[in-house]
Amino acid sequence: MSDPIWIVRDYERCSGCRLCELACSIHHEGWMWPEASRVRIFMPFPGTEVPHLCTQCDNYPCVDSCPVDALSVDEKTTAVIVDREACTSCGLCIKACPGDMPFLHPEDNKAVICDLCDGDPECVKVCVEAKYDALRLVHERMSKNRKLFARDPIEVAKDVAVKLFGEKGEEVI
């Protein structure tokens, strides 16, 4: 297996434009359908947008959790691939994910996980083209750093909000 590629996030640079969601859904679904996008933008607090997508964990807990072997790891990109025919919609991959990232597709209820667009992620391309650079493709093994991104988006948003706006009761200048 090759060194993994993965998408690093710079949460403070995310504008919440949701171009990444649209690019992903157009690529995978053929039309603008953010509910089916493999990258999601969460905004639990005004002014705090958080891009959320698969971290491509080194140990792939989602793959190991699948009782019917519907999930596998692509040899070229090291992304998780879903065999939609084999998926039984049990949701065990969702429960196993430390970032609660996989979800069930709104149309057929099959597991959906970022597949890195065969090594050329559309979400990254549109984010870089828009000059936000909140999403960037990384071509190296940085497993300890990747795990930092495998977190619940609400917890990430709380950390970002504190960093941007200060602690509760703290005066922001």
N, C-alpha and C positions, 0 to 999 in steps of 0.2 A: 504494500500500500504506500502511496506517495505521501509526502508531507501534506498536511491538510491546508486547504484554503478556507478562510472563514471571513465573516463580515464583522469588523469592529465598529462599535458605536461611540460617537462623541455626543452624549446626551445634551450637553449645553448648546450644541450647534443646531439641534433640531428645531426648525421653525414651526413644525406642525402642519406643513403644507400638504402632506399626504400624497405627494407625487410618487413616492415609493410604493404605496399601496396600489395606486392606479397602474403604474408600470408593471407591477407584479401580476395584478389581476388581468390586464390586457394580454400579457405574455402567456399566462397559464389558462385563462378562461376565455380569451378572445374578445372580452369587452370589459368596461370599467365596472368592477364588482368588488368593492373593498371588503365586503364580508367574506369573500373567498380568497383574499390576498394572504400570501405566506408571511408577509410582514404586516404588522399592525401598529398603529400609532395610538397610544393611550394618553388621555389628558384628564387625569383624576382631579387636578387642581388647575385653575386658570393660569395660563402662562407657563405650564410645565408639560411639554409634550415628550413622550418617551417612545422611540421606535423599539419594537419587540419582535424578535425572530429567533430562529434556532441558532444555538451557539456552536453546534457540531461538537458536542462533548467528546473527549478522548475515549471515554468508556461506554458511550452510547447506551445509556440506561433505557431509552425508549425501545431500541432494537432488542435488547435482552428481555424486555418485559412482554414482547409480543408472543402470545401462545400459538399463533399460526404461522409464524415466520413471514409475515406480510411486510416487515421492514428489513432493509438491508443497507449496507454501506457501499456507495459507489467507489470503485477502485481508483478512478481518475480524480475525482473531486473530494472524496471522503465525506460527501453529503449523505444524509439519510434519504433513501428512496422508498416510497410506499407502493406496494403491489396492490392496487385498488381492487383487483379481483379477489385477492386472498383476504383482504381486510374484513373483519367481522364487526367493526364499529364497537368493540368492547370498551375502548377508552383506557386500557391499561397503559398505553404509551403516554397518555396525558398525565396520568397519576405518577408515572415513573420520572417524568421530566422535572429537573430541579427548577426550571423557569416556567413551568406550566404552559409550554408553547404549543405543542400539537393541538389541533382542534378538529372537530368533525365538520366536514364540508357541508354547507347549508343546503346543497341540492341532493347529494347521495349518501350523506352521513358517513363517509369514509374518512380515515385519518388524513390530515394535511400537515406536511412539514416542509420547510424550506429545502429545496433541492439544489440550491445555488445556481440555478439556470444553466446547468452543464458547465459550470466554471466561469460564467460571464453574467453575474447577477444584474438583472434589469434595475432593481432598486438602487444599487450602488451607482450605476451609470447615470440615472436621472438625478440622483442627489448630488453627485460630483458635477454634472453638467449645470445644475442650478446654482452651483458654487456654495452650497450649504456644507458639504463635506461631513455631514453627521454620520454617514455610512461610508466605510472604505473597505476595500478588499485587501486582505492580508495573505501573503503567500509564505508563511513560515509557521513553525511549531512554537506556540506560546501558550501551552496548555494551562498554566497557572493563571495567566491573565484572562483566557477565554472563560474560565469558570466564574469570573467576576460578573460576566454578562448573563449567566444562567440563573437569573433571579426573577421573582415575581415583579411585573411592571409597576405595581402600586408601590412596592418597597423602593424600587429604583426612583420613581417619581418623588417620593418623600425625600430621599437623599438629595435629588436635584433641586427641589423646592427650597430646602434648607440652605443649600450652597448658593442658590441664586437670590433668595429673599431673606435669609437669616432665620435664626431660631424664633419660636413663638415668643413674643414680648421683646425681642431685640429690635432696636431702632435701626432701620435701613436708611442709609444716607445716599 
